[in-house]
Amino acid sequence: MEKVLDVLNQVSSENGYSTFYHEKTREIWISGYKENRKLDIFIKLLKDGSYKFIYETPDERKVALFLNEDNLIDRLNKIFKREVAESK
C-alpha cells in the first residue's frame, strides 16, 4: 500500500489533486481536475491483498479489481501518462 500511496502523492503534488488516506480502513481518495474534467479515484486494500479501484468522471465510472500492487501502479501510471520507470 505504501508504494501506491507514494505514486499517488507524487501525482497529486504534480497536478494539484487533493489526497486523503485513511489508515484504519486502508482507503485512499483522490479528487481533482484532469483536462478540465472532474476526476475522483478511490482505492481500497482488501483483506485478501487485492485492490479495489474506482475511477470516476462526470461521464463514466470504471471499477476494477487488481490482484497485486504492481498491476495497480502500472494502471495508475497509464492513467496519468507517467513513465513506468518513475515509480520503480
C-alpha positions as CSV (number, residue, x, y, z in Angstrom):
1,M,0.0,0.0,0.0
2,E,2.9,2.3,0.6
3,K,4.1,2.2,-3.0
4,V,0.6,3.1,-4.2
5,L,0.4,5.9,-1.8
6,D,3.8,7.2,-2.9
7,V,2.8,7.2,-6.5
8,L,-0.5,8.9,-5.8
9,N,1.2,11.6,-3.6
10,Q,3.6,12.3,-6.5
11,V,0.7,12.6,-8.9
12,S,-1.3,14.7,-6.5
13,S,1.6,17.2,-6.0
14,E,2.3,17.4,-9.7
15,N,-1.4,18.0,-10.6
16,G,-2.7,19.8,-7.5
17,Y,-5.1,17.0,-6.6
18,S,-6.5,16.5,-3.1
19,T,-5.4,13.2,-1.4
20,F,-6.9,11.5,1.6
21,Y,-5.6,8.3,3.2
22,H,-7.5,6.5,6.0
23,E,-5.1,4.0,7.5
24,K,-7.6,2.1,9.6
25,T,-9.9,1.3,6.6
26,R,-6.9,1.2,4.2
27,E,-8.6,3.5,1.7
28,I,-7.2,6.3,-0.5
29,W,-9.3,9.0,-2.2
30,I,-8.0,11.4,-4.9
31,S,-10.0,14.3,-6.2
32,G,-9.2,17.0,-8.7
33,Y,-9.4,18.0,-12.4
34,K,-7.8,16.3,-15.3
35,E,-8.1,18.0,-18.7
36,N,-10.8,20.3,-17.3
37,R,-12.9,17.4,-16.1
38,K,-13.7,16.4,-12.6
39,L,-11.8,13.3,-11.5
40,D,-12.3,11.0,-8.5
41,I,-10.3,7.9,-7.6
42,F,-11.0,5.5,-4.8
43,I,-8.6,2.7,-3.8
44,K,-9.1,0.2,-1.1
45,L,-6.8,-2.6,0.0
46,L,-8.9,-5.6,0.7
47,K,-8.3,-8.3,3.3
48,D,-7.1,-10.8,0.7
49,G,-4.3,-8.4,-0.5
50,S,-6.1,-7.3,-3.7
51,Y,-7.1,-3.7,-4.5
52,K,-10.5,-2.3,-5.3
53,F,-10.1,0.6,-7.7
54,I,-12.8,3.1,-8.8
55,Y,-12.1,5.8,-11.4
56,E,-14.9,8.3,-11.9
57,T,-15.6,11.3,-14.1
58,P,-18.9,13.0,-14.7
59,D,-19.4,10.9,-17.8
60,E,-18.1,7.5,-16.7
61,R,-17.4,5.2,-13.8
62,K,-14.9,2.4,-14.0
63,V,-14.4,-0.3,-11.3
64,A,-11.6,-2.8,-11.3
65,L,-10.0,-5.3,-9.0
66,F,-6.2,-5.6,-9.1
67,L,-4.7,-8.8,-7.6
68,N,-1.4,-7.1,-6.7
69,E,0.2,-3.7,-6.1
70,D,2.4,-3.7,-9.2
71,N,-0.6,-4.1,-11.6
72,L,-2.4,-1.2,-9.8
73,I,0.7,1.0,-10.1
74,D,1.1,0.2,-13.8
75,R,-2.5,1.2,-14.4
76,L,-2.1,4.5,-12.4
77,N,0.9,5.3,-14.5
78,K,-1.1,4.7,-17.7
79,I,-3.9,6.9,-16.5
80,F,-1.6,9.8,-15.6
81,K,0.7,9.1,-18.6
82,R,3.7,8.8,-16.4
83,E,6.8,6.7,-17.2
84,V,6.6,3.4,-15.5
85,A,10.3,3.7,-14.6
86,E,9.4,6.7,-12.3
87,S,7.6,4.6,-9.8
88,K,10.0,1.6,-9.6
